[in-house]
Amino acid sequence: MVKIRLVRLGAKKKPFYRVVVADSRTAATGSVIEQIGTYDTLKNPPEIKVDVEAAKKWLANGAQPTETVKALLKKAGVYEK
């Protein structure tokens, strides 16, 4: 199954996340199919950048977002379920 999930990057105590599309069987930092956005928690307010067209395409093709990504996509105006 294809998942839309976060991949953590950044230094210790300075997290930065990428919103990626990946196979659910790969490791959390393993290979990804496509990077569709970023999430920076250190900015005030947290900054969410998502390629809306790519996210809608993957959701239409059956990709399942994780709970955290689902909340981020709702804030970005992509996910409405």
C-alpha positions in Angstrom: 0.0 0.0 0.0 1.2 3.5 -0.8 1.3 5.9 2.2 1.7 9.7 2.4 3.8 10.2 5.5 6.4 12.5 7.1 10.2 11.9 7.0 12.2 13.6 9.8 15.3 15.5 8.9 17.4 18.1 10.6 19.8 18.2 13.5 19.2 17.1 17.1 16.4 19.2 18.6 15.9 21.0 15.3 13.3 18.9 13.4 12.4 19.5 9.8 10.0 17.2 8.0 9.3 16.3 4.4 5.9 15.1 3.2 6.6 12.1 1.0 4.7 9.4 -0.8 6.3 6.0 -0.1 5.5 2.3 0.0 4.3 1.3 3.5 6.8 -1.5 3.6 9.9 0.7 3.3 11.8 2.0 6.3 10.9 5.4 7.7 13.9 7.0 6.2 14.1 4.6 3.2 13.4 5.2 -0.4 10.4 7.4 -1.4 8.3 7.6 -4.6 7.9 11.4 -4.5 8.4 14.3 -2.2 5.2 16.5 -2.2 5.9 19.0 0.5 7.7 20.2 3.7 6.7 20.9 7.3 8.8 23.2 9.4 7.8 23.1 13.1 10.4 25.6 14.3 8.8 28.6 12.6 6.1 30.5 14.4 3.4 29.5 13.2 4.6 26.2 11.8 5.1 26.4 8.1 3.4 23.9 5.8 4.2 23.8 2.1 2.4 21.1 0.0 2.1 20.6 -3.7 -1.7 20.6 -3.8 -1.9 19.0 -7.3 0.5 16.2 -6.5 -1.3 15.5 -3.2 -4.7 15.3 -4.8 -3.3 13.1 -7.6 -1.9 10.6 -5.0 -5.1 10.6 -2.9 -7.2 10.0 -6.0 -4.9 7.0 -6.9 -5.5 5.5 -3.4 -2.6 6.6 -1.3 -3.5 6.6 2.4 -2.2 9.6 4.6 -1.1 9.0 8.1 -3.1 10.7 10.9 -0.5 13.5 11.2 -0.3 14.1 7.5 -4.1 14.0 7.2 -4.3 16.9 9.7 -1.6 18.8 7.8 -3.4 18.3 4.5 -6.6 19.6 6.0 -4.8 22.8 7.1 -3.4 23.1 3.6 -6.9 22.7 2.1 -6.1 19.4 0.3 -7.9 16.8 2.3 -11.6 17.2 3.1 -12.9 13.8 4.3 
